[in-house]
Amino acid sequence: MKAKAETLQDARGTAGHDTRTDEGCPLHWFDTDRGAFEDLERRIAEHPAGFFASADFEPAGACATREAQFASVDLPEHPTAPQVHADHLLHDVFRHVMPVASPTFIGHMTSSLPSFMPALAKIVAALNQNVVKLETSGALTGLERQVVGMLHRLVYGCGDAFYAQWLHDPEHSLGAFCAGGTTANLAALWASRNNLLRARDGFAGLHSAGLVAALRHYGYDGLAIVVSERGHYSLRKAADVLGIGRDNLVPVGVDADGRMRVDLLRGTLHDLQQRNIRPLAIVGIAGSTETGAVDPLDAIADVAEAFDCHFHVDAAWGGATLLSARERGRFAGIERADSVVIDAHKQFYVPMGAGMVLFRDPAWTQDIIQHANYIVRKGSVDLGRHTLEGSRGAAAVMLYANLHLLGRRGLATLIETGIDNARYFAGLIEQQPDFELDSRPQLCILTYRYVPEAARAALASPATPPERREQLQQALDALTIDIQEMQREAGRSFVSRTQLTSSQWAGRAIAVFRVVLANPDTTHEILQAVLAEQRELAGKSGKLAAVMRHSSK
Ligand SMILES: Cc1ncc(COP(=O)(O)O)c(C=O)c1O
């Protein structure tokens, strides 16, 4: 193999081709030549927020898709020198990603991580364990079961004897790690569907005979999943994949705080009963994606019990709030759920790719359990017997590390800081004459919009006719979208946006800014600056004129 210096020189001289010959095993070509990537690692992984704030990073236009740059579909024939590829990655890719670890990036659920995480992730990648089976994961199988058990106890609070009996029982499972909330919701509803239409009276069970035979045997005209209108779109995918049909994901209306209305839920269930549609699950949301609203879980649990229905809680975002003694009361009733989804890659501050489903009853996976002769054999403790996914990485190690290094207290501090920041920001918005708070934060998410004073006055005035009111709302929607896009392009800070039915405006769907305050480094000064920037951008927006026109008499 050639010396590193010679390789790089060759590489430059041949337009990026590494002229090393095909000597030796390709996997070992870089055994002595990793310098370029180690340098990148130092510049990025050791302090991502610093990288995002550095001259190496180019925030403006970061949302552009850069399709022209990624247009070629020709597979590289020749090896590229590591330095050339590292330079390419830095200049053409990494410097144009989104600065999610930046404290001014407050628009999405993806935030910064504890500083030890990149090093740990590197170890996990290097070990390359596959937790689908014991033979490729060793101690990690037990570790993952333990972590699932810790989260199970956080939700359900069962006693020591329960965990002594079930935690490592190969035929049972307290839950499973998944790629994220989407697969976790699907896994929960998969288990629920198979349990509902299980084998009995000579019928082999839905898992073997399929949905059509199962409906015929049980005498139902269809299945439904019931969730508030604020349910995450992953539930729509689950309804589709499970053969239930997207139209049978039945939405229930929400109250002024975005929480499921239990009176409407009862009505929905009666209606389904009359149509002979069996609700496969009622889903309560513990931290809705758009506003962080927490459904009245205890009351929903009562209804689920009355209708003998599976109660699933989507706590993908909010679940970590259970760590906070101060805040967990909002989730009263979650312990009555048959299944719960919590994402580790959200408020447990673990890198992307880690969600979890938890089952109250350890026997709940009996109707999804799988076997194969070369792997996940009968009687084995292989995790893959109880999971939707096959090969999986050891994401549990990262949650295990956060649980130990930050502890419940440290994680609760992060949760409480986010909620405190959201309350502060809501108060700040309410003090402004030209901003309107749309959703009061229950967790660390809130929505609001910019409404110039003249527009606020026009909307508040009973003398404003309905047509002008609607024209003004449309102009405000356009202004909100424009400000959000201008702010994103400017690259100093980032908020997201959504369209939500607003109880303030008689159920009209309005465009709003959406803020997720999960980064503890987001200061009050940053939040003040975000409003100042939005006000300034509004002044420059071409959409402001229409707002002002419809605001004046
Ligand atoms: C409430 C809720 N459920 C499910 C999901 C899906 O999670 P993921 O994107 O990890 O698949 C999300 C994601 O934002 C969510 O907010």
Ligand as a Chemical Component Dictionary entry (heavy atoms), coordinates in Angstrom:
data_LIG
# 
_chem_comp.id                   LIG 
_chem_comp.type                 NON-POLYMER 
_chem_comp.pdbx_formal_charge   0 
_chem_comp.three_letter_code    LIG 
# 
loop_
_chem_comp_atom.comp_id 
_chem_comp_atom.atom_id 
_chem_comp_atom.alt_atom_id 
_chem_comp_atom.type_symbol 
_chem_comp_atom.charge 
_chem_comp_atom.model_Cartn_x 
_chem_comp_atom.model_Cartn_y 
_chem_comp_atom.model_Cartn_z 
_chem_comp_atom.pdbx_ordinal 
LIG C1 C1 C 0 -46.700 12.384 18.546 1  
LIG C2 C2 C 0 -45.796 11.753 17.519 2  
LIG N1 N1 N 0 -45.971 10.453 17.206 3  
LIG C3 C3 C 0 -45.205 9.832  16.309 4  
LIG C4 C4 C 0 -44.183 10.505 15.665 5  
LIG C5 C5 C 0 -43.345 9.788  14.644 6  
LIG O1 O1 O 0 -42.050 9.665  15.100 7  
LIG P1 P1 P 0 -40.821 9.397  14.108 8  
LIG O2 O2 O 0 -40.683 10.628 13.277 9  
LIG O3 O3 O 0 -39.702 9.159  15.053 10 
LIG O4 O4 O 0 -41.130 8.208  13.283 11 
LIG C6 C6 C 0 -43.962 11.855 15.968 12 
LIG C7 C7 C 0 -42.908 12.602 15.290 13 
LIG O5 O5 O 0 -42.790 13.781 15.348 14 
LIG C8 C8 C 0 -44.782 12.488 16.916 15 
LIG O6 O6 O 0 -44.638 13.776 17.234 16 
# 
loop_
_chem_comp_bond.comp_id 
_chem_comp_bond.atom_id_1 
_chem_comp_bond.atom_id_2 
_chem_comp_bond.value_order 
_chem_comp_bond.pdbx_ordinal 
LIG C1 C2 SING 1  
LIG C2 N1 SING 2  
LIG C2 C8 DOUB 3  
LIG N1 C3 DOUB 4  
LIG C3 C4 SING 5  
LIG C4 C5 SING 6  
LIG C4 C6 DOUB 7  
LIG C5 O1 SING 8  
LIG O1 P1 SING 9  
LIG P1 O2 DOUB 10 
LIG P1 O3 SING 11 
LIG P1 O4 SING 12 
LIG C6 C7 SING 13 
LIG C6 C8 SING 14 
LIG C7 O5 DOUB 15 
LIG C8 O6 SING 16 
# 
